[in-house]
Amino acid sequence: MRNWLLPERIEDLLPDEALRVERLRRTLLDHFAANGYALVRPPMIEHVESLATGTGRDLELQTFKMMDPLSGRMLALRADITPQVARIDAHLLNATGVTRLCYAGSVLRTRAAASGAPREVIQLGAELFGEPGIEGDREVIALLLSALTASGVAGLHLDLGHAAVYRALAHGAGIGNNGDDNEMFEAMRAKDAAAVDALTARLPGAWRDALRALATLYGPADEVLARAARELPDVPAIANALAALAALVRAAKAQVEALHIDLADLRGYHYHNGATFSVFTAGEPGAIGNGGRYDGIGRAFGRARPATGFTLDLRQLAGVVARA
């Protein structure tokens, strides 16, 4: 075995790429600072309990774990920096009112996010704590879009979703109350209409029809919102989610070339509990920025704060900029 080989999906950055990534890191962190976001730098490794807080099932299988020979406790290499920033806000800063934080650093995952992708990601992001209203969601989406524009990325496409819609339908239909909604969750996430039809066949008519409609509610924002208002139950949780999405559409329209809504997008469903968003650009198959609302993540640290934010893969973004 060649002892200089790196583990699978772990890569070096050679001089040209390393310089592009570093220049972009500086540009983005300066942009965040100009918008009032203070830089923090959490450690690479923490106790498992700390890094797992609030992330649900989404990060559990992506996290490397090991025993600490000093304390005998289980440690974890971070797979996402967001929980660490929530810990800093809740336990170390303990500020009243709104707190704005940003960060940049490597995260390590047991499996790549996509075929051919690296398992070490240079993650950069911004988090807003203490703002429960739609103003917080508007702020972080505007910051993400302006940061991508400042990086030199044009032709932005924004996709919006809202975790409360599926959650309200599943609750109303009586599924998922005992953690038994895995099949429905996977079928909805895959937009597998045939599977959704089969899984909803025995449900009461209104909830059956609504869940079947949800699997098709994606496309241009205004069109999807109009359809959702007609086809989904008029319950407070859904009405509030649709109103929030309509407000975000109005706020973001001027900053993007295309704006879509996908109410069946369950990415980060066990983590997010409000509006979610992804940004795309021509020539890049995956999203170049992802985020959403995740209220309550700091509860385990003693303070359940409203929270919303986003992350970027700095190496991916540097590649997009280089090809532009």
NORRA-V163685 format. One line per field, one symbol per residue. phi: phi as a letter, one per 30 degrees, with the letter a starting at -180 (. if undefined). burial: 1 if it has 16 or more other ideal C-beta (glycine too) atoms within 10 Angstrom, else 0. Layout:
BEGIN
phi = ???
burial = ???
END
This chain:
BEGIN
phi = .ddcddeeicbdcdedddddddddededddddddcjcddbbdddbbdeeddddiciddcedccdbacdddcicdcbddcadeedddddddccdhdcidbcbbaaldbbbdbddbeidddccdcbabbccjcdddeddddddddddddddddjccidccccbadddddddddddicidcicceddedddddhdddddeddcecdeeddedddddedcdbkeedddddddddccddceddeddddddddddddcedcbdbbbbbdcdceiedcdbadbabbbbeicdcdcabaldbejddedcjadceaaaabbcddedddddddd
burial = 000000000000100000011001100110110000100101000101011111100011011000000000001111111111111111000000001111111011100000000111111111111110010111111111101100101001111111111111110110110000100110110010001100110010001101111110110010011011000100001101110111111011001100111111111110111111111110000011111111101101101011111111111111111000
END
